[in-house]
Amino acid sequence: MNSSPTQAVVLAGGQGSRLRPYTDDRPKPMVEIPGTGTPIIGHQLSWLAAEGVTDAVVSCGHLAEVLQEWLETAELPLKVTTVVESEPLGRGGGLKYAAAHLPDPDRPWYATNGDIWTRFSLREMAEFHAERDATATLALARPRIPWGAVETDAFGHITDFIEAPPSPYLINAGVYVFSPAFTGLLPDRGDHERTTFPRLARERRLAGFPLPQGAYWRAIDTAKDLTEAAKELAAQA
């Protein structure tokens, strides 16, 4: 049974204030990682298309017209619809509003935050989601801690220094698979990460898909992230 979604929502409405001055004249997903030749959202849409997505809804906010103009002129590998909230609905409300514009409300769907640069198999994640009969599945990343860590023994002597170690915690990687029923559980306004997700977790209907070993993932939050991502992607090329 092929349970892989063919529709997706890209959340591209954030202010991107920590990425200034890059976001003074464009929304965060329109920022380009040096050397890649395409804005972050261009990369995301190509990735979604390569994973079998045929229809994407892009939820715009900050400087929406810049993003819409680019989408209208770019050669895109899938059908894209844009939506703009007339008033701020919060993360959960925004997701629900965007999901209402998906072509098939009775089928599962992907969602991704608009500031993520990653590559892994969404089809594998969709299989994982279906096997667990989950209502929602979050991709989980283990980012590197940006500081050097210090190890000590029980007595208080320093035993080792570790440069940029992996975090001991998994984090929400900002990529999701949702069952059709999930949309109805979202708040009309407000933050689903404080309401819907905790409720599903209590009911054991929320699954977590750890990113495969070696999969590239980075959230582009600051100018430093842009520089680091450029270096990492150049090293991979």
N, C-alpha and C positions, 0 to 999 in steps of 0.2 A: 504493500500500500504506500503510495506516495503522499506523505503528509506535509511536504515542504510548501510553505506559503509562497504565493506569487504576488503578494501585495505588501506594501510597507509604508510606514510613516517615518519621516525624518523631522526631528524637532530642531528647527533652525531659527528660533526667535530670540535667543539670549542677547543680552546687552554686550557681552564681551569686554566689560570695562577693564579687566586685568590685562587685556591684550592691546590696550592703547599704546601708541598712536595707530596701530594697524586697523583698529575698528572705528576710527573716527569717521571714515567715509564708506565703510562697508560692514555688513554683519559678520559675525565670527566665522560662519561656515564658508564665507567668500575669501577668507585669508588664505594665501598660498604658502605652502612650505617651500622655502628656497630650494630650487633645483628640481622640483616635481613638475612644474609647468601647468599645474591645474589647481583650482581652489579645493579646499577640503571636501566640499559637497560634491564636486565633480568626481573625486576619487570614490566617495561613498556610493554614488549612483552607479558607477561602473562596477563596483564590487557587488552591489545588490543585483544588478542585471546578470552578472556572471554566476550568481547563486540562484538564478531562476525567477527573479522578481520581474514582472512585466508592468506593474503599476505602482507608482510611488506618490504619496501625498506629502508635500513639503509644507510644514507649518512655519510661517514667517512672522516676524515681529519687528525688531529693531532694523531700520533701514530696509524694509521689505522690498521696496521698489528696485533696489540695487540687485537683490537676489533674483527677483522676478524677471528683470531685464536680461540677466545673464542666462537664466533658464530658457528664455524665449529664443535667444540667439545661438546657444550652444547646441552641438549635435549630440543628442542624448540617446543612450542605448535602451531606453524604456519610456513609457508614457508617464509624464509628470503633471500633477495638478497642484496648484498652490492655494493655501488658505491663510487668511490673516484674521486674527481675533480683533473684533471691533473694540473690545475692552479686555484688560488682562484677566485671564481665567485661572491662573496658577498652572503648575505643571500638569496636575491631573486633569483639570478642566480643559487645558489646551490639547492634551492627548485625546480626550474624549471628542472634542470638537473636530480634530483632524481625522479621527477614526470614522466619524460620520460621513466622511467624503471618500472612503475606500469603496472600490467597485463592488465588492462582495462581502456584506456584513456577516454572512453565515460561514465564512471560511476563516482559518487562522491567519495571523498577520505578524510581520516583523515590525520592530520600531528601533530607531537608533538616535542617540543624541547627535546633534549636528557638529560637534567639535571633537569627534573621535576619529583617529586614523588607525585602522586595524585591518588585518587580513586573517580570516580563518574560515572553516567550512560552516556556513549557516545551515546547510542541509543536515550536517551531523547534529547541530544544535536542535534543529526541528525534530529529528528522530528521537533525541534524548528527551525532549519535551513530550512527545507522543507516548513514548515508553512509560513515562511516569504519570501519564494522564493528568498532567499539571494544567492549571488555569493560566499560569504565567511562568515563564522561565527567564532568569537573568543570566547573562554571561558574566563570569567572574574572572577578574584579573588579579595577578599578584605583582603590584608595581615595585620598583626598586625604591628604597628609602633614599632621599636625595642627600643624606649626610652619611659620613662614616660612622660606623657603630663601634662600640667598645664592649669587649667581654671581660667580666671579672670573675674571680673565684669567690668561694663563700667567705673568705677572710678579708676580701676587699682589694686584693692585688689585681692589677690589670694583666690579663693573660693574652689578649689579642686585639688587633684593630682590623675591622672589616670594612672595605670601601664600598659604599652604596649597596648594602645587602638587600635581598628580597624582603619585602614586608612579611611578618609572620601572619598577617591577616589577608584574606581575600577581600576584594572590593567590587562593588557594582561597576561593571565595565561599560554600562550605558548602551548595551545592545540586548534586545528582548525578543522572545517569541510569545505571542498571546493567542489564547483560544478565543473563539467568537464570543463566549460568555463573559470574557474579561471586560469588554467595553461597557456593559451594563453595570459593572461594579465600580466604575470610575466616578469620582465626584464631578458635579457640574462645574464647580470651581473649587480650588484648593489643591493640595499636594497629595497625590496618590501614594507617595513614598512614606507618608505618615499615617495614612488611613487604609487604603486598599491593600498594599503590600503586607503590612503587619497582620491584617485580618487573614489574608490568604496563608501567611506563614503559620499562624495559629491553627489553621484548618488543614495544614500539611498539603496545600494545593499550590505552593510556590516552590519551584525547583531552581537549582543553581548549577549552571554548566561551566565548569572550569575551562578556561581557554586552553587549547591543546599546547603541549610542550613546544616551545620555539615559535609560537604564533606571535606576530608583531602587534603591539597595542600601545597607544599613547593618547592621552587626552591633551588637547592643545588649549591650555588655559592662559599661559603667559608667554612673553617674548622668549624667555629661556626655553620653553617647550618647543617653540618653532626652531630655534637653533639646534637643540638636541635632536629633534626629529629629522632635520635636514642631514645631520651627521650620520645618524643611524640608517636612514634610508639610502644615503650615498654608499655606505659600507655594504649594504645588502645588494646593491645594483651590480 
